[in-house]
Amino acid sequence: MSVLIVTGTSTDVGKTIATAAIAAAVAEAGASVGVCKPGQTGVAPGEPGDIDEVVRLTGVTSTVEGARYPEPLAPETAAARAGMPPLTLTSITDAVARVGDCDVVLVEGAGGVLVRLGVDLTVLDVATALSAPVVVVAAAGLGTLNHTELTVDAIRARGIEVSGIIIGSWPDEPDLATRCNRVDLPRLTDTPIIGVVPAGAGRLTRADFTERAPGWFDPHWVRGLKAG
């Protein structure tokens, strides 16, 4: 089993759609894939969450959702305010193990790499515990160079492999800053862009999404996930 952590430079950069797209690409390459969302905030019981969105877009059946907290805050804060148990490293690694025997397991984080999932717990601790590389989902527009460099530097400072950068929502008509960012991101972070997800991808039908998603990624990178 190969585990890949999906993190973002911030919230709302397209992690969930990117996770679904990776899952679709891996499945199209002939590998079995599972998805784990250890903790989610801003979702009430019975409401569709990120895992439901991945299933809707891809049909992946090997999924595990961990804790849900009702307020849209960092998981540590949301748990404390709700009077609920916080996430722990053990609860997260156990959730990943429950995904089952898949060739590739995708673990979607919450927010960015230093957002507290639990008390003194970040996605960097999860990646270390699972010996898993991290793929960074970044915004396309102005400000992304700083956010992405900081994120990549934080990951590497912990001795964790950065698998690549995914631009989470590429606009139909990119402005000058966005076009320049696509050139500058790999140069400044010393990390390849391995995927570019078009804006509006989450509105596609499952058939269209699963057909198009493999074309959004570097095929060598996808095959490497399967091999790993």
N, C-alpha and C positions, 0 to 999 in steps of 0.2 A: 504493500500500500504506500503510495506517495501522497504526502500531505502538502498543500499549498495554502498559505495564509493570504487572504485578500484584505488589504487595508486601504485607507484613503489619506489624502493630504488634509482632509477636513470632512465634515458632514456634508451630505447632499452633493457629492461629486460623482455619483453613479456607481457606487460599489455593488449594489444588489443586481442591477442590470448587467454590470460587468461580470459578476459571479455567474449569473445565468448564461451569459454568452460564452464564458470559458467552459462551463458544463456542456453546452451544446457542441462546442468545438471538439472537446475531448471525446464526447460520445460519437461524433461523426468520424473521428479518427479510429474508432473501433475499441475504445477502452470503456470500462464501466466507471461510473462517476457517482459520488455522493456529495451532499452538501450539509454543512453544519453551521447553524447560527447560535452560538452559545448564549448570547444575551441580547435582548432587544428592548428598547424603551419607546414610550409613546404609543403603545398598542394595548388595548384592553382585551380581556378574555373573550374569545369568540370572533374577534376582528381578524381579517387577513393580515399576515405579517410578511416579512421579507422572504421567508421560506415558501410561503404560499405564492408569492410573486415568481420565484424561481420555478416552482412546479408548474404554474400557469403557462410560463413561457417555454418551458423545456420538456415537461413531462417526466423529469427525474423523480424516481420513486424512493431512492435511498437518502432520506433526509432526517435530520434531528434538529429540533428547536429546543433551546435551553430555557432560561428564565425570561419571563416577560414582566416589565415594570410599566405602570400606566402613564407616568409623566415623561415627556420628551426631553430627558436630561441625560447627562453622563450616567452609565449604569450604577456606579458606586453611589452617587447622589440620589438617583431615582429609587434605589433599593432602600436607602436610609429614610427617605421621606415617606415611602410606602410602608415602612415597618416590616420589610421582607428581607429574607436572608440574602446577603450579597453573593455575587459570583466568587468562586475560589478557583485557584489553579486546578485543583483536583476535580471540581465539578465540570470545568471546561474540558479537561483531557478525557474525563469519563464520557462526556457528551460526544466528543469526536470518536471515541472507541465504539460508541453505540451505532454509528453510521453503518457499520458492517464491512464486509470484505469487498472493497471496491479497489480498482486500480488506482484511482485518483480521488482524494477527498479534499474538497474546498472548504475552508473555514473562514467565514466572513466576520470581520471584526465590527466594532462600533466606533464611528468617528475616526480619529486619527490614531497614530501609534502611541501617543502618550495619554490618551483619554483613559481615565481609571475605570476598568471593567469591574473591579472590586477594590478592596482596601490594599493599597500599594501593589496593584496588579494592572499591567498593561498588556497589549497584544505582543509586545516584545518578550515578555515572560512566557507567553503561550508559545511563541515561535521557538524560543530556546528549549522549552520543555519537550516540544514535539520534534525538535531538530528539523524544522520546516523552513524553507525559503519563504520570502514575502514578496508579493507583487503589489505595486503601489498604483492605485487609481487616482489620477490627477485631473483637475479641471483644465479646460483648454485655454481660457482667456487670461487677461491681465492679472498678475499676482501669482500665477501658478509656478513661476520659476523659483521664487523665494520659498513658497510652501513645499514644493517638491524637493528642492535641495535640502531643506531642513529635515524633511521626513527621511530621505535616503541617508543622510548623514547620521541621524539617530539610530536607524536600523543597523548600519555598518559599524557604528561605535559599540554595539553589543555583539559584534562578531557574527551577525546573521546575514545570510546571503540575500541580496536583492535580486529577485528573479527577472524583473523588468518593470516598465511603466506602461500603464494603459490610460489613454485619454478617455475619460468616462462619457463624454458627450460632445462630439464634434459637430459644430453647427453647419447648416446647409450653406451659409454664406459667411465664412470666417473673415473676421476683420484683420487688419495688419498685425496687431499684437498676437492674435491667435496663430496666424500663419508663421510668424517668427518664432513663437514658442515651440512649435512642432520641430523646428530646426535646432533651437537652442537647448531644449530639455535634455536630449541625450549627451550633448557636448558638456553641459554644465554639471550634470549629475554622474557622468561616466556610466550611464545605464541606458540600454536600448529601449525604445518604444516598441513594445511587442504586440500592441493592440490599439485600435482606434474604434470606438463604438459611436455610431452616428446618433445625433440627437433624435429623440422620438422613437428609439428602438424598442422601448418598453410598451409602445402602443401597437406593436405588430401582433399579428396572430401567431399562435404557436407554430404553425406550419411555415410561415414566412420567417419567423425568428430563427428557428432551427436550420432553415435552409441558408439564411444569409450569415448567421453568426460566425461560422468557420472562416469566412472570407475577411473577417475583421482582424484576424490574428496572423502573426508570423507562423507558418505551418511547422517550421523547424522547432519553434518554441513549444508548440502544442505536442509534437511528437516527443519532445524531451520530457514533458510532464508524464506522458504515458510510460516512457522508458524508465523514468525515475522511480 
